[in-house]
Amino acid sequence: MQIGWCDFIKGRFSKASKFHSVGIEFGVNDFNVSTLKKIKGKVCWVKQHSTSIDNWQTELKTYVEKNLLTNTQCNIALSISKYQLLQVDRPAVEDDELHQALQWAVKEQLFSDDELTIDYFDPPAAASNVKKLNVVAISTRDIIEIRDGILKAGLALNIIGIEELATCNLLTPSNDAVITLKQEEGGQLSLNILKNNQLFFSRRLRGYENLGSFSEEELKIGVVDNLSLEIQRSMDYFESQLRQAPVKKVYISLDTIHQNVLADMIKQVIFISVENFIPDVTANADMPIKSNSFASLGAAIDNASLIA
């Protein structure tokens, strides 16, 4: 990657940021930003911002300048619509050959002619004795666009990661497994099973993209039963195939004004606690907590690189 001398000198000698980090999520239609700042030694969520993803580079540059965020460390979370997440057998090659071997394996599965950037992470548990890897694949063109837009806005790019892992940062570490059921407006449902802030299991549930348009009565006719069945199947797999203790709780953040009612209805079917998803973070008391900012918040908290 080449950076012009003017940009390099500007970044090298600018004042350090007063903020701890910025997290950015590239969503289906929206571009979400969360900012953290250390206040009396404690990291606090102090800003959130959402705008259309159209022309995001110009919007971000203006936002960074207006809010004095130049040179702040920046972590990215790609929403589930922006990449493919696959679980594959670990190729029988040496570690230094693993990345190249995965490139071929992923390309064969996705039948893609695009140049792909891939990275991987180990699952905490597997359903067999065969070693598995979770592999993320995204268009290299998209990665370059993100990188260039972030740097031109004046932020210090640190991590490009994914929504599932960003979500892991939002819960209090616990030995009890929990499910997070999360959805962007008009998007697929992302079902994740987490324990001790590690991602054990992940699924994308199709067919619920219009959930926000359903009335309370319509939710009762089929939607609750079908969604509860998917949750139950995921819990059964987690227990029987991954040999883990039962899930203790479900956290939901869904695209519906009837979320509380929906939580109660799901609870009556699966017989475990179902609650609204509230991130475990100290937030500015004057700032309303908006669920569309959760992935960007998780990115801001993140300290481990996945891609780039």
Phi, psi and omega in degrees: 000131180252136177239130179299153183299323180297316179294320181296312182296319179300315179291324186291323187251005176288159178293149177295149180289148175274357182255155183283311180194161174239133174247137181231132174248130171266105184265192179296306181239344188245161178236114189245137184232132173234140182237134178249148178216141176278123179236115183054042176081000181243134180284127183234148176275112189246340181217147169217148185209138177226141177206171178296144181287346176296133178058037185296330182298313179293318179300316182293316180301316178297317181295317180298314181294317183295325184258012175057045183261004182306136179074006176287139176300134186233129176243140183251141169238119175276132177290163187297345179282351189259356184205169174252137176241116184238150169248123184232159172294139178291122180301145181277068180226167176292158184303322183287350178254358188295316184298316179295319179297321179292325177305313181292317182297317181291317182298323178293323181286324186269347181051045184255137174268351180286151171288126185249141168261128181234155169210174187210161173214152184279135173286145179293336181211153180230158183276354180214180178281351178284128180292134182245159172226141170270121185244132178254132179231131179217151179301130178299326178301319179293321179298316180296319179298317179296311181304310184294320180294321180293315181294320180293333178285347178096011178268157180264098185293128183242310187226139162242112185232197186233159186301316183302317181284327176298322180297329180299335183280354189264357183246153175292130179304135182204148174285347178276130178284142177225158174254136167249130179241107191232146183210135169276163177301121178074010183254179176287160173277137175250115180253121181233142172249122185239148172211129184052042177061023175249145181271109180269330188203142181213137176220153172246124184259115179270160177099001181244017184297336181259019183305323182295343182268353184278139174282171179300320180293320180294326177297324182289335184264085174098316187297311182298314181297316181293316180293319178297323178296318178296320178296315181297318178299319180294319178295320179298317179297316181301318182282311189279317184272321179268355176056051181245157177294154185302149173296139184259338186201153175239129175251131182238143172219093192240160182276071178202144176282352182258031187299318180296317178296317180298320178299316180296321182291320178294320180301323181290342181265317186261349172063032167227165185296135176234120185229161173293142181283114177237116183300145178273079181209147175280125184241154174304126185299333182272001185256120176293140181273116181250130185294334180289354178264357189297317181295320178293326176295314178300323177295318180298329181281334189298146178230007183237134183279144172244302178237139173075000000 
